[in-house]
Amino acid sequence: MISPVAINLYEGRVCAFSWFATYPDSTRLIEAHDELADVISGLLGAAVFQERGDDHSEYWVTPRFAIETYAHDVSGRADSGGLVPTLQVNVADAALAALQEADARRSV
């Protein structure tokens, strides 16, 4: 199941959009994440940040976009409760996202 797209605004402008997709099991989640990462890498080149092992996440930055994928794999968590394997994707305007992040850091 894919969630509705969430839109993030910064100063009245669309800064980013994201969505979540759930999977019936962790194996399918990791396969879907890796396939998506391969497609994005084919278009944009290698990710600038990449975790492997238990954390499957990737981050690409171009002059225009920042794209992040994260596989929330709950298979090894003792506290997983009602959680299900979920793929998170976020696509942001790189410049607006950087401004928003800077504002957030100043307010902490």
C-alpha positions as CSV (number, residue, x, y, z in Angstrom):
1,M,0.0,0.0,0.0
2,I,1.3,3.5,-0.8
3,S,0.4,6.4,1.4
4,P,-0.9,9.7,0.0
5,V,1.9,12.1,-1.0
6,A,2.8,14.5,1.8
7,I,3.8,18.0,0.7
8,N,6.3,20.0,2.8
9,L,6.1,23.8,2.4
10,Y,8.8,26.4,3.3
11,E,7.8,30.0,3.2
12,G,4.7,29.2,1.1
13,R,6.7,27.3,-1.5
14,V,6.7,23.6,-2.1
15,C,10.0,22.4,-0.6
16,A,9.6,18.6,-0.8
17,F,7.2,15.8,-1.2
18,S,7.3,12.3,0.3
19,W,5.4,9.1,0.5
20,F,5.5,5.7,2.2
21,A,4.9,2.2,0.8
22,T,4.4,-0.8,3.0
23,Y,5.5,-4.3,2.1
24,P,4.3,-7.7,3.3
25,D,7.8,-8.7,4.5
26,S,11.3,-7.4,5.0
27,T,12.7,-9.3,2.0
28,R,10.4,-7.6,-0.4
29,L,11.0,-4.2,1.2
30,I,14.8,-4.5,0.8
31,E,14.4,-5.7,-2.8
32,A,12.1,-2.8,-3.6
33,H,14.5,-0.3,-1.9
34,D,17.5,-1.7,-3.8
35,E,15.7,-1.6,-7.1
36,L,14.6,2.0,-6.6
37,A,18.2,3.0,-5.5
38,D,19.5,1.3,-8.7
39,V,17.1,3.3,-10.9
40,I,17.9,6.6,-9.2
41,S,21.7,5.9,-9.3
42,G,21.3,5.1,-13.0
43,L,19.8,8.5,-13.5
44,L,21.8,10.6,-11.1
45,G,24.9,8.7,-10.4
46,A,26.1,7.2,-7.1
47,A,24.5,8.2,-3.9
48,V,26.5,10.7,-1.8
49,F,25.4,8.9,1.4
50,Q,24.6,5.2,1.7
51,E,24.1,2.9,4.6
52,R,24.2,-0.9,4.3
53,G,23.6,-3.7,6.7
54,D,20.6,-3.2,9.0
55,D,20.1,0.4,7.7
56,H,19.1,0.6,4.1
57,S,19.1,4.3,3.2
58,E,20.5,6.3,0.3
59,Y,20.8,10.1,-0.3
60,W,21.5,11.8,-3.6
61,V,22.1,15.5,-4.2
62,T,22.1,17.3,-7.5
63,P,22.1,21.1,-8.0
64,R,18.3,21.0,-8.1
65,F,17.2,18.0,-6.0
66,A,17.9,16.1,-2.8
67,I,16.4,12.6,-2.9
68,E,16.4,10.3,0.1
69,T,15.2,6.7,0.4
70,Y,14.9,4.7,3.6
71,A,13.8,1.1,4.2
72,H,12.3,0.9,7.6
73,D,13.1,-2.8,8.1
74,V,11.5,-4.0,11.4
75,S,12.4,-7.7,11.1
76,G,15.2,-7.5,13.7
77,R,13.5,-5.3,16.2
78,A,12.2,-6.8,19.4
79,D,9.9,-3.8,19.9
80,S,8.4,-3.9,16.4
81,G,4.9,-4.4,17.8
82,G,2.4,-3.5,15.0
83,L,5.1,-2.0,12.7
84,V,5.3,-3.2,9.1
85,P,8.2,-3.0,6.6
86,T,8.0,0.4,5.0
87,L,9.8,2.2,2.2
88,Q,10.1,6.0,2.7
89,V,10.9,8.3,-0.2
90,N,11.5,12.1,0.0
91,V,12.2,14.3,-3.0
92,A,13.2,17.9,-2.1
93,D,14.2,21.1,-3.8
94,A,17.9,21.2,-2.8
95,A,18.1,24.9,-2.2
96,L,14.8,25.3,-0.3
97,A,15.5,22.2,1.8
98,A,18.9,23.6,2.8
99,L,17.3,26.9,3.8
100,Q,14.6,25.1,5.8
101,E,17.2,22.9,7.5
102,A,19.3,26.0,8.4
103,D,16.3,27.7,9.9
104,A,15.5,24.6,11.9
105,R,19.0,24.4,13.3
106,R,19.0,28.1,14.3
107,S,15.7,27.6,16.2
108,V,17.1,24.7,18.4
